Every structure is written in C-alpha cells, then in structure tokens.
Amino acid sequence: MKTKTKIIACLMALLLVSALFAACDNTPKTVDKTDKTGAPENSGTGTAPVTEINKDSYEYAKSRIPDVKFDGAELRILISPASTAYDPANAYRSRNVYTEELIEVPINDAVYERNQFLESALGIVITPIQEANPTEALRKSCAGNLDTYDFAFLPMNAGAGLATANYLIDLKSVNGLALDEVWWDQSAIKELSIGDKLYITASDGDILDKQTTWGTMFNKRLIEDTDGLEIPYTTVLEGNWTADKYIEYSKAVKDDLNGDGKYDANDKWGIITENNSIVGFYFGFGGYIAKKNEEDIPEFDMTNARAASAIEKAFEIVLNGETTIRCEKMTGQPSGVSVWLHASTMFTNDQALFRSTDLNSVERWRAMDADFGIIPMPKLDKDQEYYSCGVATGTGTGVCIPTTNTDLDFTGICLEAFVSASRYTLREGYYESTLGGIISRDDESRKMLDIIFQTRHFDLGYIFDWGGMGYLLRTMGDANNTNFASEYDKKIEAAQKAMDETLAAFDLA
C-alpha cells in the first residue's frame, strides 16, 4: 500500500506542475471543426489544428487514464462465484471481472481483452475474490475493520443495507471517479443517490444490472402469422408503444392448441410473465414506489392519480387469465421441470407472443428457430414522455467501495479505468452475446436495447423495501389481490417509520 501511495503522490505532483505550465502557455489552441468544403476552422492562425476526440470512444477513455504504474499492485474485486459463459441454471453469476483465457465467447473474451489492457496500462494485477455470499463477506470485513477489498459488485438491494450500516463509501467523494461520463449509468446516479450521496451504482463495468433490466421479448413469427398485427419497432420509435397496444396484441394470439377445452402450459398465450413483473410494468408506466423531492430525499409516491392508473393497468395485464400465463400459477408443464425453464421452452416453441421479464432470459434462446425481437416495456399511455425500464435490483448488481478501503486514490484511478474500458469491451461483448451470432435477429433490436438501457428506472422504495412496501405489488399478485388502497393503508405507517430510520442513519432526518 505504501508503494501505491508514493506513486499517487508523485502523479498528483506531476499533474500540479503540468497545470502550472498550462496556465503560463498562451499559445492559441484550435479545434479541427471542418466545414462543408473540408477546410478546418481557424486554419489561418498558423497553429496545428487539434482534433477533438469523440467523448464516447475507446480513444477518449484511454486518454483519460493517468500515465502511472503501480508496480504489480493487486486490484482486489469482490464478486459472487464467477462463470466464463452463460449458465441458465446459475444465471446470475459474475461474468464481468475475470477470466484466464480466450475461449471465443463474446463476454469472456471482452473481459480478457479489457483486463490485459488495464494490467498493462496501470501496472496492476486484477484479483477477483469470489464469495458465495459477497454481501455477508463485505459486512464481516467491515465489521472487523479489515481492508480486504478495493471495490465490490453486489446486489443493489444488499448495498442499501450495507450503506445504512455505514459500510460503504460515498462514491461522489472518491477522487478519480468521473461520474458524469457516459460509462456511468446516469439514471442510476440520479435515482440511487440519497441526500446527494451515492453508495452503489450501475455502470458499464457490469452486466448483471443489464441482465436484470425488464424488457419485452416478442415472437416475430406469431406477429407475422396473425392478421392485424405488425412488428412493433416503428410503434416504439414513434413513442406509441403503450399498455393498451400491448394488450391489443396479446388478445390476438391465444389458442387451445391441444383442443382439450382448458388453457395451460400446453397452449398458446399472449403473454408469459410472473408476479414480480407487476412491479416491472408499474415501473414501465413511470411509477415510483418512493420518489425523491428537491432535497434528494425519498417520499412514498403510490397514491397519486397517475400511480393509481399505473397500478390498475399493471394488475390488468399480469393477472388477466384470459391473455396471460404466470409462472407461479402455471399448470400442465412436464413433471419435474422448473416453471421458469418451461416458460422459456414455451416461448421458443411459439406458445407465447410476449415474454415480459428481465433480459436474463434472452441468452437462453440461442436455439430458437423462430425469430424474436426485443422492445422496451410499454408506456402507460401516449402522455408518458419516455419509456421506463425498471431494474430488478434484488439480483441486479452495482459497484460499491467499502469504508475499510485504505487507499481510495488508487481505487478511484483503477475503478474509473475499469468502468471506462468496459464500455468498449465488456458492454460490446454483452450486446454481441445477446444479439450477435445465432441470436442476432435484426438491427432494430440493438436500437431497442439502447432505448432500454438509456431509460432505466431505479427505485429507492424497491431497493430498501421499507416496511414491505417495495414488494407489495408482487405480494398482492401472489394472492390475486387487486385492492391496493386497502393493502397500502395497512403498510404505510410501518413503511414510513422504516424510511425515517434509514434517513436518520444517514443523518438526513
């Protein structure tokens, strides 16, 4: 640690000297802004034009990495058990930090490329520390005042508890982190802060947060074979992909395939989903469990008129037995087969038009014969300005730094480099793995993924689950209960008390 500290001290001194020289340099600077004729602006000044670097490029990301070497220092990253390839049975394992070799798997090879670059550029050794329960491992480390990890990737809901226990650093206070850059998820930074402090967030250095983002997959063959339906990409781009349009589509395809007069896992449905997608649709409709005020403090936000309409519509979609089969209520599937895996089988067998769930399911469909596409969750109505795609933060991970970290300058430099380089390696590997090769169906789906990830919804009420309010909609779905006002009234007092206790722990009450 002393070696790293000396190196960083020298780096800071060099940066100060450079700044002093820059302040004394009166040489005019020009930017290469070419007009239609090809002549650069200010070309007559006699100075060489300086090309402006695209700020969303690997070239720019590399240019921001300090010219410093850490003499083989370990970058210790806490993660869940790692995997080199997608495993449907263990879908939420870490694939973003480490691999030992190239194996011609897009995400794996992107990680290898990035790590080779970072280790060479910074003179570090990336050391993953895998724990079956990384949250508990970090908790024990902090409770014992042990400097065990430089940073960690943990489920965001778990991060909320660790932050409340004062085990996480405010990321906004860490030198070297440029949280306004494109490789940091700006929606997450805005929505996950509390009292203008940010303890865990999403970035391009991770993919579990992307796998656990809600979206809608649709079967293109069923749309093409059904009169009156058309591929909805244009509708999405025009801003007209709404709940009512989604319902209209879902009603058009239901069919009793085996003719036995009952509808189950052997038949064709408009929608396959699950109870937790009530929350996913509610977020898609722009709803918040807890929305922050002007002081960046959360307040419960489920009783206004628009929230009420969003909840009603979410119940209408998910609990409608005429169009929707839910995994938790599924019958007729083969004995001994998981309903979750069978839901994927039904979709690949052309037994459902829509599969509305998190994007984790997409990689399961490599062998699907029929084409499928990916689109955002629908809006509530055309008055909703933006699409909104929630993140299932119970499994979706974010990056955080433990309070026992004794070298935040080293961590800030390395984490910023890790995240920025990942945008042009790991993120591209994820897109290729999701859409590339035999999964690739059309160019439009990539545009749809861009929309989904640019409109992600993070909700502190869901993450902290104060008084059970975060999972109230899912719990009601489990019970086929749609009387929201009554259930809300039962919980709000305890939920508000729990929220107040959290705010007090952050010195915000």
C-alpha positions in Angstrom: 0.0 0.0 0.0 2.9 2.3 0.7 4.2 1.9 -2.9 0.8 2.8 -4.3 0.6 5.9 -2.1 4.0 7.1 -3.2 3.2 6.6 -6.9 -0.1 8.5 -6.5 1.7 11.3 -4.6 4.1 11.6 -7.5 1.3 11.6 -10.0 -0.5 14.4 -8.2 2.7 16.4 -8.1 3.2 16.0 -11.9 -0.4 17.0 -12.6 0.1 20.1 -10.5 3.3 21.1 -12.4 1.5 20.4 -15.7 -1.3 22.6 -14.7 1.1 25.4 -13.8 2.8 25.2 -17.2 -0.5 25.1 -18.9 -1.6 28.3 -17.1 1.6 30.0 -18.4 1.1 28.8 -22.0 -0.5 31.5 -24.1 -0.2 29.6 -27.4 -3.6 29.8 -29.2 -5.4 26.4 -29.4 -7.6 25.4 -32.3 -10.1 22.6 -32.7 -10.5 20.8 -36.0 -14.1 21.8 -37.0 -14.3 21.1 -40.7 -16.9 22.9 -42.8 -18.6 21.5 -45.9 -15.5 22.4 -48.1 -13.1 20.4 -45.9 -11.2 23.5 -44.6 -10.7 23.4 -40.9 -12.0 26.4 -38.9 -9.3 28.9 -37.8 -6.9 27.3 -40.3 -5.2 30.6 -40.9 -3.8 31.0 -37.3 -0.6 29.3 -38.1 -1.0 26.6 -35.3 -1.6 23.0 -36.0 -5.3 22.1 -35.5 -6.1 19.8 -32.5 -8.6 17.1 -33.4 -11.5 16.9 -30.9 -11.9 13.4 -29.6 -15.3 11.8 -29.5 -16.1 11.6 -25.8 -18.0 8.3 -26.3 -15.0 6.4 -27.8 -12.3 4.0 -26.5 -9.7 6.5 -27.7 -11.2 9.1 -25.3 -11.5 6.6 -22.4 -7.9 5.6 -22.8 -6.7 9.2 -23.0 -8.2 9.8 -19.5 -6.2 7.0 -17.8 -3.3 8.6 -15.9 0.2 7.7 -17.0 1.1 5.9 -13.9 2.3 2.4 -13.0 1.5 0.6 -9.7 4.3 -1.9 -9.8 2.1 -5.0 -9.8 -0.3 -3.9 -7.1 -3.3 -6.1 -6.7 -6.7 -4.7 -7.6 -9.0 -6.8 -5.2 -12.5 -7.0 -6.5 -15.2 -8.8 -4.5 -17.7 -10.8 -6.6 -20.2 -13.7 -6.5 -18.9 -17.0 -7.9 -17.7 -16.4 -11.4 -18.6 -18.1 -14.7 -16.9 -17.8 -18.1 -20.1 -18.5 -20.1 -23.9 -18.1 -19.6 -25.4 -20.9 -17.5 -29.2 -21.0 -17.4 -29.2 -22.9 -14.1 -26.9 -20.2 -12.5 -27.9 -17.2 -14.5 -26.9 -14.5 -12.0 -23.2 -15.4 -11.6 -20.5 -12.9 -12.2 -19.0 -12.7 -15.7 -17.7 -9.2 -15.7 -14.4 -9.3 -13.7 -12.1 -12.1 -14.6 -11.2 -14.9 -17.0 -7.9 -16.7 -17.5 -8.1 -17.2 -21.3 -9.8 -16.6 -24.6 -12.5 -19.1 -25.4 -14.3 -17.5 -28.3 -17.3 -16.4 -26.0 -18.0 -12.7 -26.5 -18.3 -11.6 -22.9 -15.4 -13.8 -21.7 -13.1 -12.6 -24.4 -14.1 -9.0 -23.8 -13.2 -9.3 -20.2 -9.9 -10.9 -21.1 -9.1 -8.0 -23.6 -10.0 -5.3 -21.1 -8.0 -6.9 -18.2 -4.9 -7.3 -20.4 -5.1 -3.7 -21.3 -5.7 -2.4 -17.8 -3.0 -4.5 -16.2 -0.5 -3.3 -18.8 -1.7 0.4 -18.7 -1.7 0.7 -14.9 0.8 -2.0 -13.9 -1.7 -3.8 -11.7 -2.9 -7.4 -11.2 -6.7 -7.8 -11.3 -7.6 -10.2 -8.5 -11.1 -11.4 -8.2 -12.2 -12.6 -4.7 -15.2 -14.9 -5.1 -17.6 -15.4 -2.3 -20.8 -17.5 -2.2 -22.4 -14.6 -0.2 -20.3 -11.5 -1.2 -22.7 -9.2 0.8 -22.0 -11.0 4.0 -18.3 -11.3 3.3 -18.1 -7.5 2.9 -20.2 -7.0 6.0 -17.8 -9.2 8.1 -14.8 -7.5 6.6 -16.0 -4.0 7.5 -17.2 -5.1 11.0 -13.7 -6.4 11.6 -12.1 -3.2 10.2 -10.3 -5.3 7.6 -9.0 -3.8 4.4 -9.9 -6.8 2.2 -11.4 -5.4 -0.9 -10.8 -2.4 -3.1 -14.3 -2.5 -4.5 -17.2 -4.9 -4.9 -20.1 -5.8 -7.2 -23.1 -6.6 -5.0 -26.9 -6.7 -5.4 -28.2 -3.2 -5.1 -30.8 -4.1 -2.5 -28.0 -5.6 -0.4 -25.9 -2.4 -0.9 -28.7 -0.4 0.7 -28.4 -2.4 3.9 -24.6 -2.0 3.9 -24.8 1.7 3.3 -27.2 2.1 6.2 -24.7 0.2 8.4 -22.1 2.8 7.3 -20.0 0.2 5.5 -19.9 1.9 2.1 -18.1 5.0 0.8 -20.0 7.8 -0.9 -18.8 7.4 -4.5 -19.2 11.1 -5.1 -16.4 11.7 -2.6 -13.8 9.5 -4.4 -11.1 11.3 -6.3 -10.7 9.9 -9.9 -14.3 8.9 -10.4 -15.8 11.0 -13.3 -19.4 10.1 -12.6 -20.7 12.3 -15.3 -19.1 10.3 -18.1 -21.1 8.0 -20.4 -19.7 4.8 -18.9 -21.5 5.5 -15.6 -25.3 5.0 -15.8 -26.7 8.5 -15.4 -30.2 7.3 -14.4 -28.7 5.2 -11.6 -26.5 8.1 -10.4 -29.6 10.3 -10.3 -32.0 7.8 -8.8 -29.8 5.9 -6.4 -28.4 8.9 -4.6 -29.9 9.8 -1.2 -29.2 13.1 0.4 -26.8 13.8 -2.6 -24.7 10.8 -1.5 -24.2 7.7 -3.7 -23.2 4.4 -2.2 -23.8 2.0 -5.0 -24.4 2.5 -8.7 -24.7 0.9 -12.1 -22.0 1.2 -14.8 -20.7 -0.3 -18.0 -18.3 -2.3 -15.8 -21.1 -4.8 -15.1 -23.6 -6.9 -17.0 -25.8 -8.3 -14.2 -27.6 -4.9 -13.9 -28.4 -5.3 -17.7 -29.5 -8.9 -17.4 -31.9 -7.9 -14.7 -33.5 -5.0 -16.6 -37.1 -5.6 -17.5 -38.0 -5.7 -21.2 -40.4 -7.4 -23.6 -39.4 -10.1 -26.0 -41.8 -10.9 -28.8 -42.2 -13.8 -31.2 -41.9 -12.3 -34.8 -43.4 -15.4 -36.4 -46.6 -15.2 -34.4 -47.0 -11.5 -35.3 -46.4 -12.2 -38.9 -48.9 -15.1 -38.9 -51.6 -13.0 -37.1 -53.9 -10.7 -39.1 -53.9 -7.1 -37.9 -50.5 -7.2 -36.1 -47.2 -5.7 -37.3 -43.7 -5.8 -35.9 -43.8 -3.0 -33.2 -40.4 -1.4 -33.8 -41.9 1.6 -35.6 -44.5 2.0 -33.0 -41.8 2.0 -30.3 -39.7 4.6 -32.2 -42.8 6.8 -32.7 -43.4 6.7 -28.9 -46.7 4.9 -29.3 -45.9 1.6 -27.7 -48.5 1.7 -24.9 -50.2 -0.6 -22.4 -53.4 -0.7 -24.5 -51.4 -1.5 -27.6 -49.6 -4.3 -25.7 -53.0 -5.7 -24.5 -54.4 -5.5 -28.0 -51.6 -7.6 -29.4 -51.8 -10.1 -26.5 -55.5 -10.8 -27.1 -55.0 -11.8 -30.8 -53.0 -15.0 -30.4 -54.4 -17.2 -27.6 -55.2 -20.7 -28.8 -56.2 -24.0 -27.3 -53.6 -26.0 -29.2 -54.5 -29.5 -28.0 -58.2 -28.9 -28.1 -58.9 -30.1 -24.6 -61.0 -27.1 -23.6 -58.7 -25.8 -20.9 -55.7 -23.4 -21.1 -52.4 -24.3 -19.5 -48.7 -24.8 -20.4 -49.7 -26.9 -23.5 -51.5 -24.0 -25.2 -50.7 -20.6 -26.9 -50.8 -17.4 -24.9 -50.5 -13.7 -25.4 -48.1 -13.2 -22.5 -45.8 -15.3 -20.3 -44.7 -13.4 -17.2 -44.5 -13.7 -13.4 -45.9 -11.9 -10.4 -42.9 -9.6 -9.9 -43.5 -8.2 -13.4 -46.4 -6.3 -11.8 -43.6 -4.1 -10.4 -41.9 -4.2 -13.8 -45.0 -2.9 -15.6 -45.5 -0.3 -12.9 -42.0 1.0 -13.4 -42.5 0.8 -17.1 -45.5 3.1 -16.7 -43.3 5.6 -15.0 -44.5 4.8 -11.5 -42.4 5.1 -8.3 -42.6 3.4 -5.0 -40.6 6.2 -3.5 -39.8 9.3 -5.5 -37.2 11.9 -4.3 -38.0 15.5 -3.6 -35.9 18.6 -4.4 -33.6 17.9 -1.4 -32.9 14.4 -2.8 -34.9 12.7 0.0 -37.3 9.9 -0.9 -41.0 10.1 -0.3 -43.6 7.4 -0.9 -45.4 8.1 -4.2 -48.0 5.5 -4.9 -51.3 7.3 -4.1 -51.5 10.0 -6.7 -53.9 9.6 -9.6 -51.3 8.6 -12.2 -49.8 6.0 -9.9 -53.3 4.6 -9.3 -53.8 4.2 -13.0 -50.4 2.6 -13.5 -51.1 0.0 -10.7 -54.6 -0.8 -12.1 -53.1 -1.3 -15.6 -50.3 -3.5 -14.3 -52.8 -5.7 -12.5 -54.9 -5.8 -15.6 -52.0 -7.2 -17.7 -50.4 -9.6 -15.3 -53.4 -11.1 -13.5 -55.6 -11.5 -16.6 -56.1 -15.2 -17.0 -57.5 -14.7 -20.5 -54.3 -13.5 -22.0 -51.6 -14.2 -19.5 -50.0 -17.3 -18.0 -47.9 -16.6 -14.9 -45.0 -18.9 -14.0 -46.2 -19.1 -10.4 -49.7 -20.3 -11.5 -48.6 -22.5 -14.4 -50.2 -25.9 -14.8 -49.7 -28.6 -17.4 -45.9 -28.5 -17.7 -43.9 -31.7 -17.7 -43.4 -33.3 -14.3 -40.2 -32.2 -12.6 -39.5 -29.3 -14.9 -39.0 -25.9 -13.4 -41.8 -23.5 -14.4 -39.1 -20.8 -15.1 -37.2 -23.0 -17.6 -40.5 -24.2 -19.1 -41.6 -20.6 -19.6 -38.5 -20.2 -21.9 -39.4 -23.5 -23.6 -42.9 -22.3 -24.3 -41.6 -19.1 -25.8 -39.1 -20.9 -28.1 -41.9 -23.3 -29.1 -44.1 -20.4 -30.4 -46.5 -20.7 -27.5 -46.5 -17.1 -26.5 -46.4 -13.8 -28.3 -44.7 -11.8 -25.4 -42.3 -12.8 -22.7 -42.2 -9.8 -20.4 -39.4 -10.3 -17.8 -35.8 -9.4 -17.2 -33.4 -9.7 -20.1 -31.6 -12.6 -18.5 -33.9 -14.9 -20.4 -32.7 -13.8 -23.8 -29.4 -15.8 -23.8 -31.4 -19.0 -23.2 -32.9 -18.8 -26.6 -29.9 -19.4 -28.8 -31.5 -22.5 -30.3 -34.9 -20.8 -31.0 -36.0 -21.5 -34.6 -38.4 -18.6 -34.8 -37.2 -15.0 -34.9 -37.7 -12.9 -31.8 -37.3 -9.2 -31.1 -36.7 -7.1 -28.0 -38.5 -3.9 -27.2 -39.0 -1.7 -24.1 -41.7 -2.2 -21.5 -44.8 -0.3 -22.8 -45.7 3.2 -21.6 -48.9 3.7 -19.6 -50.3 5.9 -22.4 -49.2 8.4 -25.1 -49.0 11.2 -22.5 -46.0 9.4 -20.9 -42.9 11.3 -22.2 -40.3 8.5 -22.0 -40.1 4.7 -21.9 -39.1 3.4 -18.5 -37.5 0.0 -17.9 -37.1 -1.0 -14.3 -34.2 -3.0 -12.9 -34.8 -6.0 -10.6 -32.3 -4.8 -8.0 -32.6 -7.8 -5.8 -30.3 -9.7 -8.3 -29.0 -6.7 -10.4 -25.6 -5.7 -9.1 -23.9 -2.4 -8.7 -20.4 -1.3 -7.8 -19.5 0.0 -4.3 -16.4 0.7 -2.2 -16.1 -0.5 1.5 -15.3 2.0 4.2 -12.3 -0.1 5.2 -10.6 0.7 1.9 -7.3 2.5 2.9 -6.2 3.7 -0.5 -9.1 5.5 -2.2 -6.9 7.3 -4.6 -5.6 4.0 -6.0 -9.1 2.6 -6.1 -10.5 5.7 -7.8 -8.0 5.6 -10.6 -8.4 1.8 -11.1 -12.2 1.8 -10.9 -12.6 4.7 -13.3 -10.3 2.9 -15.8 -12.1 -0.4 -15.2 -15.5 1.1 -15.9 -14.5 3.3 -18.9 -12.6 0.5 -20.7 -15.5 -1.9 -20.1 -17.8 0.3 -22.2 -15.9 -0.6 -25.3 -15.1 -4.2 -24.4 -17.5 -5.8 -21.9 -20.6 -3.8 -23.0 -19.9 -4.7 -26.6 -19.4 -8.3 -25.6 -22.8 -8.3 -23.8 -24.5 -6.8 -26.9 -22.9 -9.4 -29.1 -23.8 -12.2 -26.7 -27.4 -11.0 -26.5 -27.8 -10.1 -30.2 -24.9 -11.5 -32.1 -24.1 -14.7 -33.9 -27.1 -17.1 -34.0 -29.1 -14.8 -31.6 -28.9 -11.9 -34.0 -32.4 -11.3 -35.5 -32.3 -7.8 -36.8 -30.6 -4.4 -36.5 -33.6 -2.9 -34.8 -33.2 -4.9 -31.7 -29.9 -3.2 -31.0 -31.6 0.1 -31.2 -34.2 -1.3 -28.8 -31.5 -2.3 -26.3 -30.1 1.2 -26.5 -33.6 2.6 -25.6 -34.0 0.1 -22.8 -30.6 0.9 -21.2 -31.0 4.7 -21.7 -34.4 4.7 -19.9 -33.7 2.5 -16.9 -35.6 3.0 -13.7 -34.0 2.6 -10.3 -36.4 3.0 -7.3 -35.2 3.5 -3.7 -38.5 2.3 -2.4 -38.0 -1.0 -4.2 -34.3 -1.3 -3.1 -34.8 -0.5 0.6 -38.3 -2.2 0.7 -39.3 -0.1 3.7 -42.0 -1.9 5.7 -42.5 -4.3 2.8 -43.7 -1.5 0.5 -41.2 -2.3 -2.2 -42.6 -5.8 -2.8 -46.2 -5.0 -2.0 -47.4 -5.3 -5.7 -45.7 -8.6 -6.1 -47.1 -9.9 -2.8 -50.6 -8.9 -3.9 -50.1 -10.7 -7.3 -49.2 -13.8 -5.4 -52.6 -13.6 -3.7 -54.5 -12.4 -6.7 -55.4 -9.4 -4.7 -56.0 -6.1 -6.5 -57.3 -4.0 -3.6 -54.3 -1.8 -3.5 -55.7 1.1 -1.4 -56.5 -1.3 1.5 -53.1 -3.0 1.4 -51.3 0.3 1.2 -53.1 1.7 4.2 -52.1 -1.4 6.2 -48.4 -0.9 5.5 -47.8 2.9 5.2 -47.3 3.6 8.9 -44.6 0.9 9.4 -43.1 1.8 6.0 -42.8 5.4 6.8 -41.2 4.6 10.2 -38.7 2.3 8.5 -37.8 5.0 5.9 -37.4 7.6 8.7 -35.0 5.2 10.5 -32.9 4.9 7.3 -32.8 8.7 6.8 -31.7 9.1 10.4 -28.9 6.6 9.9 -27.7 8.8 7.0 -28.1 12.0 9.2 -30.9 13.2 6.9 -33.9 13.1 9.3 
